[in-house]
Amino acid sequence: MVAAWALAAAIAGVPGDVALPEGLGALIEAHCIDCHGGGVTKAGCDLRPAVTGGHVSEDLLRAVRRRLARRDMPPEDEPERPTDAEYAAAVATIDRTVPPAWREVPTVRRLNRAQWLGAVRDVFGADALDGLSPDDLIPPDDVGEGFDTTADTLGMPALLVEKYVEAAERVAARSALPPSLERRRTVQAGSLMRAGGGGNSRGDLAWLSSQGTLSARLDLPRAGRYRVEARVTAQQAGDAPARAALEVDGRRVTAEDVKVSAPTLAGLSHELDLPAGEHSFSVRFLNDYWNPKAEDPSQRDRNLAVADVTVTGPLGAVEDPSFERRATAIAGTGAAGVRLSRVAAAIGEEMFRRPVSKDEAKELVATATRAAGPKPTWDGLLRALATTLMVDPRFLLRVEPACAEGTCDLPPATVAERMAFFLWSSVPDDALRAAARSGALSDEAGRRAEVARMLADPRAGSLAERFAVQWLGIDRLEARSLDAQAYPGVDPALIADMRRETERLFDDVVRGRRPLRTLLEARTTTLSPRLAAHYGWPTGPGGPRASGGADVECSIPDDRPGGILGHASILLATSNPTRTSPVKRGRWVLDALLDVPPAPPPPGVPQIPEDPLGRAGRSMRELMELHRSNPDCASCHVRMDAVGLAFERFDADGRRRDRVDGLPVDDVTELPDGRVLEGVPGVEAMVGEGDAFERALARHLLVYALGRGTADADDPLLDALASRARAHGSFAALVGDIVSSDAFRRRRAKEVP
């Protein structure tokens, strides 16, 4: 039994104790034990048992290695710290004692929402997504390690499967349209939604006994001209006939008297242009009448009834959807089953990221034919095949081959798949699949050539829209709201402009128009005229107009930081609703730009008051000094606060300011090692030292690309990536280094925590 448990522990990768490396105990005694031993165990770390007992757990030893490698322990304000040689020797000693901890990507994970949408767009055409909001199709993904690409969060619960099926059906409805005579949808009385206006449904009529609406919601697959019709009748009373209006999305488009009485029906009709997407079509009762004292009982109550609402369109000649045109060209001639099999094989290869066998194509055709029902039309078969492909596990799941032992090269097709989802959030295109088949992806020069091609493609915009916004913490910027009284005029449209400014700068770096360091140092920016006016920059002649107009490139004034450090998107994302947050800003710099995130706050520590009235007349700097007086907070806050306070010249909405709560801004701070930060330029200089910024970018890119967090075993790769990136300053070269690394191209047989 003991042997069995030992074997189970080995299989599970449970780390054991090892002898404390020779010489490490002396370093711990000299520099660490005062804060991490005996009666004092800051951050819950007690090294005394390791020194006295001579043994230490592998996990704790790796944690010590990480702090020594970063040289952030002992803290910078300690009078005596190890020399560079002592740091390097200690790290090397630990590396000889315990093997590096590896983390491997699970062999199976699903596509995340962005990847599913990207693949659908590229395979079925952008028009297949017209009018469909991602939030209406598939719920947002969970985030792990800072990104929604993390494999451990990409499971497939039953409820999510239902969402993917519903999304596939809505997309398929846009991918192939029936002939114009069949583009007519009718919602019967019993299915109409009631809003206000009492009443009920009797027989084939839905009655409104007081003023209100009966509505139908329909998803229009294409933009175009539509005819909206309603069949109505009335119970007449009073001096005027019943009156009804047709409304589309709450806007009245026509109103008419209903001069007939039940059961005779009259019609309301109107034509209008509508975009693709979901719309509401309503009939409103306009002139209710009730007179219980009328002598004739039939004249006491006026009511309106609706039999049905019909929407027809798009009207006139409409070009077939791009997928229908493409599929019909692939299908060629012959029987419907043969033609559909050709489409299934060609489109299936794109979606499954590998060739589709004859048996698989036959199976797909059989499933689609059953789903299309009896006597299906060609467009009906295409819609059924599109749905079948979009819900197929071979599309929804990324399945990578496992290694039997040791490490092994991934097949070129899997490398191509990794590259496509990394750089495009989509499936490989014909050229990338061809490169995999030819062996080009097995050669470093071939991989770098494909990286250059892919980064020049419009689909590489996903790196700014998906990677950059998550790395920089602005992915949910639109959901943030500032206090309207404190920051008037900051509306969703302006916030979207803020986010777009940052995305544009990162996209310039991706495309090779600017070097990596431009993210910190750029002295020009592309932004909307409204955002320029918000910043207080000159508008009109010689500058962008205050409102309207396309985004323009502007020089950044000398009194504003360059690069992302001066972007309103970042300053807003790191603020509270009513004020700036030096803590959030400092933490953001340490985490996103330097990759040395501080530990989470211990439980029970009070927050800095949000309301100025709760500050008892103290400045923000004084409140933070009081906060740091708590020993549990000081070790992390001493550096974090110094960095965050350097941003105080910029308000939560991104605008420059000279006074805070009536006091002059003080943005000069001192780091624990005695260096002075003179505002944001000082932060820029600090972040720009060495290759720490490049290492942070490289690590976040690696996590995003692989779908897993990093471990000690990745440190040599990250060090090399950072050193090379600092030297060449090219995003394409950095990506080429990543996709040529063993971490990207190879797998290990066993995952070690």
Buried (B, 14 or more C-beta within 10 A) or exposed (E): EEEEEEEEEEEEEEBEBBEBBEEBBEBBBEBBBEBBBEEEEBBEBBBBBBBEEEEBBBBBBBBBBBBBBBBBBBBBBBEEBBEEEBBBBBBEBBBEBBEBBBBBBBBBBBBBBBBBBBBBBBBBBEBBBBBBEBEBBBEEBEBBBBBBBBBBBBEBEEEBBEBBEBBBBBBBBBBBBBEBEEBEBBBBBEEBEBEEBEBEBEEBBBBBBBBBBBBBEBBBBBBBBBBBBBBBBBBBBBEEBBBBBBBBEEEEBBEBBBEBBBEEBBEBBBBBEBEBBBBBBBBBBBBBBEEEEBEEEEBBBBBBBBBBBBBBBBBEEBEBBBBBEBBBEBBEEEEBEEBBBBBBBBBBBBBBBBEBEEEBBBBBBBBBBEBBEEEBBBBBBBBBBBBBBBBBEBBBBBBBEBBEEEEBEBBBBBBBBBBBBBBBBBBBBEBBBEBBEEEBBBEEEBBBBBBBBBBEBEBBBBBBBBBBBBBBBBBEBEEBEBBEEEBEEBEEEBBBBBBBBBBBBBBBBBBBEBBBBBBBBBEEBBBBBBBBBBBEBEBEEEBBBBEEEEBBEBEBEEEBBBBBBBBBBBBBBBBBEBBBBBBBBBBBBBBBBBBBBBEEBEEEEEEBEBEBEEBEEBBBBEBBEEBBEEEBBBBBBBBBBBBBBBBBBBBBBBBBEEEBEEEEBBBEBEBBEEBEBEBBBBBBEBBBEEBBBBBBBBBBBBBBBBBBBBBBBBBEBBBBBBBBBBEBBBBBBBBBBBBBBEBBBBBBEEBBE
